[in-house]
Amino acid sequence: MTSQTRARAAIILAAGQGTRMKSSLPKVLHPVAHRAMLDHAIDAAEGLGCERIVVVVGTHSPEVRAHVVKRLGEAAIAVQDPPLGTGHAVRAAERALSGFDGEVVVTYGDVPLLKAADIAPVFNADGVTVIGFEARDPGAYGRLILDGETLTAITEAKEASAEVLAVTACNSGVMAAPAALLFALLADVTNDNAKGEYYLTDVVELARKGGHPTRAVFAAEDAVMGVNSQAELAQAEALFQQVQRETFLAAGVTMSAPDTVHFAWDTQVAGGTVIEPFVVFGPGAAVEGGARIRSFSHIEGARVGPGAEIGPYARLRPGADLAEGVKIGNFVEVKNVTMAKGAKANHLSYLGDGAVGAGANIGAGTIFCNYDGFNKARTEIGAGAFVGSNSSLVAPVRIGDGALIASGSVVTEDVPADALAFGRARQTIKPEAAAAFRETAKAKKAASKAAQSRNDPSK
């Protein structure tokens, strides 16, 4: 939480239809770095220490409402119906902020890269403050007209003169003001414009006429980027990933091809880790220093201990918790399993729901049979145990410390410590049976061809 002198609240506008996304998923629920854009906006508000957060939603997107209620509760909902512009949307939140005496910031659910640190400078002012940015291509953005540090006006591009269009200081749409002042000014905003909408930007001119201070603070253009299409969503993702990669490289993480490594919003990787090309981190992944993540591995909801080696082509699912020196090799999947120091599963195995003791070795093709179609059960393997290749361990089952499971076994009962277990049918050998089988097969094939030839009218 940032330091502050007055109470803070946030109004997050999320009522847009998002038709340019051309998707059944509401725009603000599209993810950046495996997290809904709206959640990024809520994260920023929480990072600012906002004691109240109100999300303005539309009646057309019940999924957005449900998403907000699940995270913030019903009191965080305000409904804009019908949509009549940004000023109208902010006014829709007035009742939800009834009794609040502090500063309010207005942000957007489709601006996923804006962080609390970018927003913080708008607070601690008696008037109206907006966040601006220097645009590489100002285009259709509203222009900020400044007189020193004073913001004199926000002019929409459609209404701007050639002189104003040359201005590169643009409006992000993010604005803050004391709550009482903000809603008093909004009450005087009219819809006397080409669109017949109530513009939030009109608040600046009204504040100046009322003798209230108006100013602008600036953030990086990338930070205030709004997402309105799938192409812009991909651009936001790329920008997020670029920052994550630079952050981890600066922290001492080795990546020979960082552009091929994909991080989630909450990925944790300690310095001294080596990440090979084409690794994907889903949410909830944490990697401790000295680990090596080899190519084409996918890690989500898992912890990788120091000195562990993962992959290539490994998958760690939620609940995988790997201690120091654990090795997970190619085409091994681990889900909800703790593996103690030095345990190994080097190839072609599925380990689901259980625990593997220190130094245990899991042979190729081993399967933890954890699901019977209705319930899941655990497999526990003791320290120093050795599970032979192509073994199926039918849970619930426990393999004791130092036990040995013969290759190809199906284990359905607990195995005591230091015991040797066989769970397979006795091998039977029939001399010359293979040769007889081949001769019979050849004879059948020849007879079939002869029958086809007799029945072919072209012969």
N, C-alpha and C positions, 0 to 999 in steps of 0.2 A: 504494500500500500504506500502511495506517495504521501509526503508531508502536505498538510493543507491547513488553512485557517478557517474555512467555512464549510458547512455541510455541502455535499455534492450529490447530484442525481444525474441520470442519463436517460435521454429519450432516443431510442433506436428505431429508425424508420424502416419498416420491412413489409409495407403493404403493396409494393409494386407488383404488377402482374408478371413481369419478366418474359414477355412473349418472344423476345429476340433469342432467348435460350432455346426455344423450340424443343422443350422437354416437359414431360409430365411431372417431373420433380420441381417444386417451387424454387425460384432462382436462389433465394438466400439460404436454401438447404443444400445447394451444390457444394461439394467439399473442396477445400484447398489444404493440401498436406494432410489428408484424411480427416478433416474437421470441417463441419458446416461453416460457411462464411458467417452466418449469423452468430455462431458460437465464438468465432474470432472477435466479433464486435462486442459480445457480452464479456469476453475475457478482458478486453481493453477497458470496459467500464468498471469491471471489478478491480482491475489493476489501478485504477484512478481513486479507488476508495469510495465509489458511489454507494451511498447507503440505500438508495432506491433506484431501480432500473425499470423502465417502462418500455415495452416493445409495441409499436403500433403495427397492427396486422390488418389485412383485408378479409372480407367475408369469403373471398374466392379461394382461399388457401387454408383449409382447416388443419392441414398438416403442419403449417407454420405455427398456428396457435397451439397445437398439441405439443410441439417441440419446446416452445417457450414455457408452457405450463409445467412440463416435466422437469425443466431445469430451474425455473424461477418461481413457479406457482401462479395461480390464477390472478393474483393481485398485480402481476407484472403486465397484464394484457390491456391494451387499449385498441379499439376498433375504429378504423376509418371507413365509413360507408355513407355515401359514395366517395370515391377518390376525387378530391378537388384541389390538388396541389400540395406542396410541401408545407406551406403555412397552415393549411387546413389539417394536415396530418399531425403536426405538432400540437395544435389546439385539441385534437382528439385525446391527447395524453393529459390534459389539464385536470380532469377529475381524478385520475389515478394518482396525481401528485398533490391532491388537496391537502392543505396543512403543511406542506413542505416549505421551509424557509431557508433557502440556500441558493447555490448556483446550479444551473442546469446546462448540460451540454447536449446538443443534438448531433447524433451520428447516424450511420447508415449500415444496414445489414448486408449490403453488397460491397463493402469496402474492407476486405479481409486483411490487408497488410498494415492497417493503421494501428499502431501500438499505443499503450498508455503514455509512454514517454513523448510520443508525437503530439498527443492531445493536451497534456498537462499545462502547457503555456497559455491556454485560453482562459484558465481560471484566475481567481483573485483579482477581478476587475469589477468596477461599479457599473460599467456599461455593457455594451455589446462587443464581443470579440469573435472574429472568424479566423479560420485557418485558410491561408492561401498557399499557393505554390507557383514557382516559376516554370511555365510550360515550355516544353521543347517545340510544340506546335499548338498554339492557343486555340485555333479552330473555333469550335462552337461554345467554348467555356465562357462563363460570365467573367468580366474583367473587374479587378479591384482598382478603384481610383483612390490614390493615396496622396496625402499632403503631409510629408514627413512620416511620422508614425501614426497619423490619424487617417482612418478610413473614411473617405467622404462619400463614397457611393459604390454600389455593385451594379454594373451595367451589363445586361444580357447582350450576347453577341448580335442577336437579331435586331436589337434596337441601338447598336453602337455606331458611332461615326467612324470614318476611316482613321482618325487620330486615336480614338479609343481602341479600335481593333489592333493597333500597333503595340498596345500594352501587353506584356507577357506575364504580368502578375494576375493569376486567375483564382477563382473561387472554388474551394473544395466542397462547399456546402455545409461543412462542420461549423457550428456556431455555439457560443456559450453566453449566458447572461444570468443575472439574478432571476429566480423563478417569477417573482411578482412583476418585475419589469418585462420579462419576456412575454408573459401572457397578456399583460396590459397593452403592449405594443401590437401583439397579434390581433387583439380585438379591433384594432383600427385598420388592419390590412384589408384592402378591397380586392375584388376580382376584375377590376377595370383594365383588362388587357386582352390580347388577341385570343388567348386560350380560355379565358374566363375562369382562371384558377387563382388561388390565394398563394402568393409566393412568399416563402420564408425570407428571401433576400430583401423584401420591402421593409423589413424590420430595421435595417441599417438607416435608411433615410428617415424613418419615423423617429428613431432614437436621436438622430442629430437634430431634428426639428424640436425635440423635447429637451434638448440641452444635455443629453447623456453622452458620455464618452463612447467613441467607436474606434476600434483599432483592428489591426490584422497581425497575426503571427504566421510564420511560414514553416512548412514541412516539405520534405522531399516529394517530388512528383510521384515517384513510385509508391510511396507510403499511402497516398490518398487516392490511388487508382480505384475506380469503380468498375464493377464487372457487369456487363449487360449482354454478353454473348458467349458462346462456347470458345471462340477464339480468345476473348479477353480472359476467360477463366483459365485457359492454358497459359496465357501470358502471366497471370498472377501466380500460378503454380511455379512457373519457371523463375520468377523473381524471388519467391519464397525459398525455393531450393538453392538458388544462388547464394542467398544470405546464410542459409544453414551450412552449406559447404564451406564458405569462407570462415564462418565461426568455428567449425570443427578443425579446419586446417590450422587456424591460428592457435587453437588449444592443443595442438600436437598430435592430431590424428593423421595418420598416413593414408593418403588415397592417391594411387597412381593415375586414376582416371576419374576425378571427382564428378565430372559431368554425367557419368553413368550411374552414380549412386543416388538413391531416392530416399529422403528422410520424411518422417511424419512430424507433425507439429510439436510433439513432446518427446522426440527421440533424445536419449542421453548416451553419449559416447565419451569415454574418458581418454585423455591424452595417452599416447603410447599404443593405442589400438591401430591395427592395420586392417583397412577395408579394401579388398580387391574390387575390380570392376564389376558392374552389373549386380549390385546388392540392393535389395529393397527393404526398408524398415517400415512396418506398420505401426499403429499406435501402441504405446506402452512398452517400447523396447528400451532396455538399458544394457550397455556394454561397458565392462570395467577395463582398466588399462592393461595392456599387454596381450589382450585377446587378438585373434586373427579371424576375420570373417572373409571366407573365400568366395570366389565368384558365383553368381547366380543363386545366392541364398536369400531366403525371405524370413524375416524375424518380426514377430508381432506379439506383444503382451508377454515378453520373455526377458529373463535376466541372464546375461552371459558373464561368468566370473573371470577373474584375471588369469591370463595365460591359456584360456580355453581356445580351441580351434573348431570352427564351424564351417562345414561345406568342403568342396563346392557342391552346389545343388542340394542344399539342406533346407529344411523348413522347420522353424521353431514357432509353435502356436502358443496362444495364451496359457499361462501357468507353467511353461517350461522354465525351470530354475536350475542353472548349471553352475556348479562350483568351480573352483580353481583347477585348471589343467584338464577339464573335461574335453573329450574329442567326439564331435558329431560329424560323421563323414558324408560322402555323396549319397544322395537319395535316401536320407534318413529323415523321418518326421517325428517330432517330439511334441506332445500336447499334455499339459498338466502333469508333468513328471519332474521330480527333483532328482538331480544326479550329483552325487557327492564327489569329492576331490578325486581326480584321476580316472573316473569312470569313462568307458569308451563304447561307442556304437559306430563303427567305422563305415558301414555300408548297408543300404537296401533294407531298412528296418522301419517298423512303426512302433513307437513307444507312446502309449496313451494311458493316462491316469495311473500313477504309481510312484515308486521311488526306487532308485538304483544306488546301491552302497558304494563306498569308496573303493576304487581300483577294480570294480567289476567290469567284465568284458562281455559285450552283447554281440554275438556272431551275426554274420550277414543273413538277411532274410528272416530275422526274428520278428514275431508279431505279438504285441500285448493284445489279446482278445478281450477288450474291455467292455463291449456292448453286446447285450443279448437281444436287442430289438426293443427292450422296454427300460432297462436299467443299466447303469454303468458301474463297474467294480474296479478295484485296484489290484495291481500287481506289484509286489514288493520283492526286490532282489537284494540280498545281503552283500556286505563288503567282501571283495575278493572272489565273488562267485563268477563262474564261467558258463555262459549260455551258448551252446553249440549252434552252428548255422542251421537256418531253416526250422527253427523251433517255434511252436505256437504255445503261448502261456495263457491258459484260459482262466481269467479272473472270476472270482477272487482267489488269488493264490500267492503263496510266499515261498521264495527260494532262500534258504538259509545261507549264512556266511560261509564262504569257501565251497559251496556246493557246485557240482558239475552236472550240467544238463547235456546229454548226448545229442549229437546233431540229428535233426529230423524228428525230434520228439514233440508230442502233444502232451503238455503237462496240465493235469486237472486237479492234482492234489498237492498240498504243501510238501516241500522237500527239506529235510533236516539239514542243519549245518554240516558241511564236509561230506555229504552223501553224494553218490552218483545215481542219477535218475535216467532211466530209459522210458520213453513213452511212444513206442512205435511197433508196428507189426513185425513179427519175425520174418527174416528174408527167406524166400524159398527159391531153389534153383532146379530147373527141369532141363536136363541135358538134351541137346539137339532140337529143343522145341522152337527155337528161333528159326532154324533152317527149315523145319517143317512148315512153320507159319508162312515163310516167304514162298515156298513151293505151292502151297494152297492158294495164296493170294495171286500168284502168277497164273495158275490154272483158271481161276475165276475170271481174271481179266481177259485171258485169251478166249474163253467161252463167250463172254459178253461181246467182244469184237466180232466173233463169228456170227452170232445171232443178229447183230446190227447189219452185217453184210448181206445176210440172206433176206432181210426185210427191206433192203434198199431197192426201190423200183428202178433206179438208174443203172443198176448192175446188170 
